[in-house]
């Protein structure tokens, strides 16, 4: 792993949190990082609902399979997109823009000594409606994901998931057959 990319390799999904709050200042820092993401034609369709209320986090977690850890997180951030603000009002651009913001938010959490985990909401209609109802979202606002944030219970080791079998050079049919060939692309 290239040490200059350590922030990318150290970002891991954290699902267990130590006791203690996450300050409003740290939440703002993560949101600033999220909003520094690129977006199609600089439309910035992302919207963020920050939740610290334990009852709300528990209610949201109840409708998100594999989302029980959201219930235990000090902060939940629902990342949404405004379809009216998205480039050409296209869902695909909205999802790409929100995903870039989500990744920035996750990297910022790690850089700030926090742990975070991304829970998918979109495209599951039942999850979208569940979250929409609880936090009273208007129809033009689409919940894309929930991010659980807190102080990590433990720090997973950095890792790479590089796989040369997933690298193609100069087109699909020119698959890199070895690690060495992949490094020449």
MOWO-V108661 format. One record per residue. SS is DSSP state (@ for helix, = for strand, . for the rest). PHI is phi as a letter, one per 20 degrees, with the letter a starting at -180 (999 if undefined). D_CENTER is the distance of its C-alpha to the mean C-alpha in Angstrom with 1 decimal. Layout:
BEGIN
ss = {SS	SS}
phi = {PHI	PHI}
d_center = {D_CENTER	D_CENTER}
END
This chain:
BEGIN
ss = {.	.	@	@	@	@	@	@	@	@	.	.	=	.	.	.	=	.	.	.	.	.	.	@	@	@	@	@	@	@	@	@	@	@	.	.	.	.	.	@	@	@	.	.	.	=	=	=	=	=	=	.	.	@	@	@	@	@	@	@	@	@	.	.	.	.	.	@	@	@	@	@	.	.	=	=	=	=	=	=	=	=	.	.	.	.	@	@	@	.	@	@	@	@	@	@	@	@	@	@	@	@	@	@	@	@	@	@	@	@	@	.	.	.	=	=	=	=	=	=	.	.	.	.	@	@	@	@	@	@	@	@	@	@	@	.	.	.	.	.	=	=	=	=	=	=	=	=	=	=	.	=	.	.	.	.	.	.	.	.	.	.	.	@	@	@	.	=	.	.	.	.	.	.	=	.	.	.	@	@	@	@	@	.	.}
phi = {999	f	f	f	d	g	g	f	f	e	f	c	f	d	d	c	c	f	f	p	f	d	f	f	f	f	f	f	g	f	f	f	f	g	f	e	f	f	b	g	l	l	e	l	f	f	c	c	d	e	c	d	f	g	f	f	f	f	f	f	g	f	d	d	g	m	d	g	f	f	f	e	f	f	c	c	c	e	e	c	c	e	f	f	e	f	g	l	l	e	g	f	f	g	f	f	f	f	f	f	f	f	f	f	f	f	f	f	g	f	f	e	n	d	d	b	b	e	d	f	d	f	d	f	g	f	f	g	f	g	f	g	f	f	d	l	e	f	g	f	d	d	f	e	b	d	d	e	c	a	f	f	f	b	d	f	f	f	b	d	d	g	b	f	f	d	d	c	d	l	p	f	f	d	f	f	e	c	g	f	f	f	f	e	f}
d_center = {22.6	23.2	23.2	22.2	18.7	18.4	15.2	13.5	15.4	15.0	11.2	11.2	9.8	11.9	13.3	16.5	17.1	20.3	22.2	21.8	20.0	17.3	19.3	18.8	19.2	16.2	14.0	15.6	15.0	11.2	11.5	14.0	11.9	9.2	12.4	13.9	11.9	14.4	15.0	17.9	21.1	19.3	18.9	15.7	15.2	12.0	13.0	11.6	13.4	13.6	15.3	17.5	20.1	20.5	22.2	19.4	16.7	19.3	20.0	16.5	15.9	19.3	18.1	15.0	16.5	15.2	13.6	16.6	14.8	13.2	16.9	17.6	14.9	16.4	13.6	11.3	9.3	9.5	8.0	11.0	13.0	16.7	18.5	21.5	19.8	18.3	20.4	23.4	21.7	20.1	17.2	16.3	15.9	13.9	11.3	11.5	11.3	8.3	6.4	8.1	7.2	3.4	5.0	7.7	6.5	5.7	9.0	10.7	10.3	12.0	14.5	15.4	16.3	13.7	11.8	8.4	7.0	4.6	7.5	8.5	10.9	12.1	14.6	16.3	18.9	19.7	16.2	16.0	19.4	18.9	16.2	18.1	21.3	20.2	18.7	21.2	19.3	21.7	21.9	20.5	17.1	14.8	12.0	9.2	6.9	7.5	6.1	9.2	10.6	14.0	16.5	16.3	19.3	19.5	18.2	17.6	19.4	17.9	18.1	18.1	17.7	20.0	22.3	25.2	25.9	22.9	24.3	26.8	29.1	30.6	29.8	29.0	32.5	32.6	30.3	30.2	32.3	31.9	29.7	32.3	32.3	28.5	28.8	31.3	28.9}
END
